[in-house]
Structure formats: structure tokens, C-alpha cells
């Protein structure tokens, strides 16, 4: 389930990036943000290697990471000087993370029913 999540997540991010208009790509790539994303998104090494003995622990870890990413994306949207193409890009990433949370919860429910 975790590998499916990571694979799906990467594919969805590629789709978001592919959908960005060409003229907006340059604006997004050149936007300076004064925020260290690793302070919100990184997990302690023991959390990444030892998610716990059960499915709920793995799902909780995935949700925590998604929530950290959503907070980071929201911070980017609300920074001063960030243009609309950049804000739209981060809004799209937030929608992606919210969708991922629903898919992970559904996959976990299906596994538990087995």
C-alpha cells in the first residue's frame, strides 16, 4: 500500500507539473520563497524506517506527511510577493494531497476488510 501511495503520488505530481502552462513554468521556477520546507516536511529517521507494527501506524505516518506538505503549500500561497501562477500551482498541489489522503484511507479500509 505504501509503495502504491508513493508511486501514485509521484505520478500525480508529474501530471501537475506537466499541466503548468509553459509561460508560468519560468515564473514558478524563478520565484524566491523564504521558507525552509524541510522544517515542515521531514520526518525523524526512526519514523521513516520504523512506521510501527500495524497498518494504522503506516497510514498515520502518510497522513502526517500529507498534512505537513499541505501546511507548507499554504505557507507558500500566503507569502508576500508570490504571483498568481505560483499560488495556483500550490493550490493544485494541495488538492492533490487532499485527494491522496482520501485514496490512502480507502486503500487502508479495503486492506482491513480482507
RONURO-791723 format. One line per 10 residues: for each residue y, x, z of N, C-alpha, C. Coordinates in Angstrom, 2 decimals. Atoms other than C-alpha are relative to their C-alpha. Layout:
BEGIN
Y,X,Z,Y,X,Z,Y,X,Z ~ ...
//
This chain:
BEGIN
-1.19,0.82,0.00,0.00,0.00,0.00,1.26,0.86,0.00 ~ -1.16,-0.88,-0.08,2.40,2.80,0.89,0.23,0.72,-1.32 ~ -0.15,-0.66,1.29,1.72,4.62,-2.37,0.51,-0.97,-1.06 ~ -0.52,1.01,0.92,2.29,1.40,-4.31,1.49,-0.22,0.24 ~ -1.41,0.17,-0.34,5.58,0.96,-2.46,0.84,1.13,-0.58 ~ -0.77,-1.16,0.47,6.76,4.48,-3.29,0.08,-0.01,-1.53 ~ 0.02,0.04,1.46,5.70,4.16,-6.93,0.93,-1.09,-0.53 ~ -0.83,1.13,0.43,7.36,0.75,-7.32,1.47,0.29,0.26 ~ -1.38,-0.33,-0.37,10.49,1.97,-5.55,0.61,0.96,-1.01 ~ -0.50,-0.98,0.96,10.87,4.95,-7.87,0.22,-0.64,-1.38
-0.14,0.67,1.29,10.29,2.80,-10.96,1.23,-0.91,0.00 ~ -1.16,0.90,-0.08,12.89,0.27,-9.80,1.31,0.76,-0.01 ~ -1.22,-0.81,0.02,15.48,2.97,-9.16,0.25,0.52,-1.41 ~ -0.16,-0.44,1.39,14.85,4.34,-12.66,0.57,-1.12,-0.86 ~ -0.51,1.14,0.76,15.47,0.85,-14.05,1.48,-0.24,0.31 ~ -1.40,0.18,-0.37,18.73,0.55,-12.11,0.85,1.05,-0.70 ~ -0.75,-1.08,0.65,19.87,3.91,-13.43,0.06,-0.19,-1.52 ~ 0.04,0.23,1.44,18.83,3.02,-16.98,0.95,-1.13,-0.41 ~ -0.85,1.14,0.30,20.81,-0.22,-16.80,1.50,0.28,0.17 ~ -1.41,-0.33,-0.20,24.06,1.51,-15.81,0.61,0.31,-1.38
-0.68,-0.23,1.28,26.49,1.43,-18.72,0.35,1.47,-0.14 ~ -0.22,-1.43,0.25,26.99,4.83,-20.34,1.35,0.47,0.52 ~ -1.33,-0.42,-0.46,30.73,4.94,-19.58,0.09,0.01,1.52 ~ -0.01,0.03,-1.47,30.01,4.08,-15.93,-0.81,1.13,0.61 ~ 0.83,-1.09,-0.53,27.40,6.82,-15.53,0.85,1.18,0.40 ~ -0.86,-1.14,-0.29,30.06,9.50,-15.69,0.84,-0.26,1.25 ~ -0.80,0.35,-1.17,32.24,7.68,-13.14,-0.86,0.09,1.26 ~ 0.89,-0.02,-1.16,29.29,7.25,-10.78,-0.36,1.43,0.38 ~ 0.42,-1.37,-0.29,28.15,10.85,-11.08,1.13,0.87,0.52 ~ -1.13,-0.83,-0.42,31.63,12.24,-10.52,0.73,-0.55,1.22
-0.65,0.58,-1.18,32.52,10.04,-7.55,-0.33,0.84,1.24 ~ 0.17,-0.76,-1.23,33.06,12.04,-4.39,-0.08,-0.97,1.17 ~ 0.14,0.81,-1.20,31.81,10.43,-1.22,-0.09,0.93,1.20 ~ 0.00,-0.83,-1.19,32.46,11.85,2.19,-0.93,-0.61,1.03 ~ 1.02,0.59,-0.88,29.25,10.85,3.84,-1.29,0.79,-0.20 ~ 1.25,-0.74,0.10,26.08,12.76,4.61,-1.16,-0.97,0.06 ~ 1.05,1.03,-0.01,23.23,10.45,3.55,-1.19,0.35,0.88 ~ 1.19,-0.34,-0.79,20.57,12.41,5.40,0.15,-0.41,1.46 ~ -0.15,0.41,-1.39,22.09,11.39,8.73,-0.49,-1.42,0.21 ~ 0.46,1.38,-0.11,21.08,7.79,8.00,-1.41,-0.20,-0.55
1.24,0.29,0.70,18.04,8.11,5.78,-1.19,0.85,0.40 ~ 1.13,-0.88,-0.29,15.96,10.99,7.05,-0.72,-0.46,1.27 ~ 0.82,0.33,-1.16,13.14,10.33,9.46,-0.46,1.31,0.65 ~ 0.55,-1.20,-0.63,11.94,12.85,12.03,-1.36,0.33,-0.63 ~ 1.27,-0.38,0.66,8.99,14.85,10.61,-1.23,-0.68,0.58 ~ 1.19,0.63,-0.58,6.49,13.37,13.08,-0.11,-1.46,-0.41 ~ 0.05,1.40,0.44,7.44,9.84,11.94,-0.54,-0.10,-1.42 ~ 0.44,0.03,1.38,6.73,10.73,8.31,-1.48,0.36,-0.14 ~ 1.39,-0.43,0.12,3.35,12.32,8.95,-0.94,-0.82,0.87 ~ 0.83,0.77,-0.91,2.11,10.03,11.71,0.58,-1.40,0.18
-0.62,1.32,-0.09,3.11,6.43,10.99,-0.61,-0.89,1.07 ~ 0.64,0.84,-1.00,0.71,5.05,13.55,-1.38,-0.41,-0.46 ~ 1.40,0.31,0.29,-2.82,3.74,13.70,-0.21,-1.29,-0.81 ~ 0.24,1.30,0.64,-2.22,0.38,12.06,1.01,-0.30,-1.11 ~ -0.83,0.44,1.12,-0.68,-1.40,9.11,1.41,-0.35,0.45 ~ -1.33,0.40,-0.48,2.18,-2.79,11.18,0.91,1.21,0.20 ~ -0.80,-1.21,-0.19,3.34,0.74,12.03,0.52,0.54,-1.32 ~ -0.40,-0.46,1.32,3.42,1.72,8.37,1.09,-0.91,-0.56 ~ -0.98,0.97,0.51,5.27,-1.45,7.41,1.33,0.17,0.74 ~ -1.22,-0.20,-0.78,7.77,-0.89,10.23,0.75,1.24,-0.47
-0.64,-1.23,0.47,8.44,2.65,9.00,0.67,-0.24,-1.35 ~ -0.58,0.32,1.31,9.03,1.37,5.46,1.27,-0.84,0.18 ~ -1.18,0.84,-0.25,11.42,-1.31,6.77,1.15,0.82,0.58 ~ -1.05,-0.85,-0.59,13.31,1.27,8.83,0.69,0.82,-1.08 ~ -0.58,-0.79,1.08,13.79,3.47,5.77,0.86,-0.88,-0.91 ~ -0.78,0.91,0.84,14.92,0.50,3.66,1.30,-0.40,0.69 ~ -1.21,0.37,-0.73,17.37,-0.54,6.37,1.01,1.15,0.06 ~ -0.89,-1.17,0.03,18.78,3.00,6.56,0.66,0.13,-1.36 ~ -0.56,-0.09,1.35,19.23,3.04,2.80,1.05,-1.09,-0.24 ~ -0.95,1.10,0.17,20.95,-0.35,2.85,1.30,0.30,0.74
-1.21,-0.37,-0.74,23.36,0.85,5.55,0.79,1.09,-0.75 ~ -0.65,-1.06,0.77,24.08,3.97,3.51,0.70,-0.57,-1.23 ~ -0.59,0.60,1.20,24.70,1.94,0.34,1.23,-0.83,0.36 ~ -1.17,0.78,-0.45,27.02,-0.42,2.25,1.16,0.91,0.37 ~ -1.06,-0.96,-0.34,28.94,2.56,3.58,0.66,0.51,-1.27 ~ -0.55,-0.48,1.28,29.37,3.82,0.01,0.91,-1.06,-0.62 ~ -0.78,1.09,0.58,30.67,0.42,-1.13,1.35,-0.11,0.68 ~ -1.23,0.23,-0.76,33.30,0.31,1.61,0.86,1.24,0.18 ~ -0.84,-1.19,-0.08,34.63,3.83,1.23,1.24,-0.18,-0.86 ~ -1.23,0.11,0.79,38.22,4.02,0.07,-0.08,0.93,-1.20
-0.04,-0.80,1.22,38.77,5.31,-3.44,-1.23,-0.12,-0.87 ~ 1.21,0.18,0.80,35.37,4.19,-4.71,0.27,-1.09,-1.03 ~ -0.27,0.95,1.08,35.70,2.49,-8.09,-1.03,-1.10,-0.10 ~ 0.88,1.16,0.14,34.15,-0.81,-9.08,-1.36,0.35,-0.62 ~ 1.34,-0.34,0.52,31.37,0.78,-11.22,-0.91,0.58,1.07 ~ 0.79,-0.60,-1.09,30.24,2.75,-8.17,-0.43,-1.08,0.99 ~ 0.33,1.09,-0.91,30.39,-0.31,-5.93,-1.09,-0.88,-0.59 ~ 1.01,0.84,0.67,28.41,-2.34,-8.47,-1.36,0.70,0.02 ~ 1.24,-0.78,-0.03,25.81,0.43,-8.63,-0.67,-0.09,1.37 ~ 0.58,0.08,-1.34,25.34,0.44,-4.86,-0.41,-1.42,0.37
0.43,1.39,-0.24,25.24,-3.37,-4.72,-1.35,-0.26,-0.65 ~ 1.27,0.17,0.69,22.43,-3.25,-7.24,-1.13,0.69,0.78 ~ 1.00,-0.69,-0.81,20.58,-0.71,-5.09,-0.32,-0.79,1.27 ~ 0.25,0.83,-1.17,21.00,-2.99,-2.05,-0.93,-1.15,-0.37 ~ 0.89,1.09,0.44,19.44,-5.88,-3.98,-1.42,0.52,-0.20 ~ 1.31,-0.61,0.20,16.60,-3.56,-4.93,-0.72,0.21,1.32 ~ 0.62,-0.25,-1.31,15.96,-2.57,-1.30,-0.41,-1.31,0.68 ~ 0.35,1.30,-0.59,16.03,-6.20,-0.14,-1.25,-0.57,-0.67 ~ 1.18,0.47,0.75,13.52,-7.11,-2.86,-1.24,0.78,0.43 ~ 1.12,-0.84,-0.43,11.32,-4.18,-1.82,-0.52,-0.44,1.37
0.43,0.43,-1.33,11.27,-5.38,1.79,-0.86,-1.25,-0.08 ~ 0.78,1.23,0.18,10.01,-8.78,0.67,-1.37,0.32,-0.58 ~ 1.28,-0.36,0.63,7.32,-7.20,-1.52,-0.93,0.71,0.98 ~ 0.82,-0.71,-1.00,6.12,-4.91,1.28,-0.56,-0.99,1.02 ~ 0.47,1.00,-0.96,5.93,-7.82,3.71,-1.11,-0.85,-0.59 ~ 1.03,0.81,0.65,3.93,-9.86,1.21,-1.29,0.80,-0.17 ~ 1.19,-0.84,0.15,1.56,-6.96,0.49,-0.72,0.17,1.34 ~ 0.60,-0.15,-1.33,1.01,-6.44,4.22,-0.71,-1.28,0.42 ~ 0.62,1.29,-0.34,0.30,-10.14,4.70,-1.33,-0.16,-0.75 ~ 1.22,0.12,0.79,-2.27,-10.05,1.88,-1.10,0.93,0.52
0.98,-0.93,-0.54,-3.98,-6.99,3.34,-0.59,-0.53,1.31 ~ 0.48,0.53,-1.27,-4.21,-8.60,6.76,-0.95,-1.18,-0.19 ~ 0.86,1.16,0.27,-5.84,-11.68,5.22,-1.39,0.40,-0.51 ~ 1.30,-0.45,0.52,-8.65,-9.57,3.75,-1.07,0.05,1.05
//
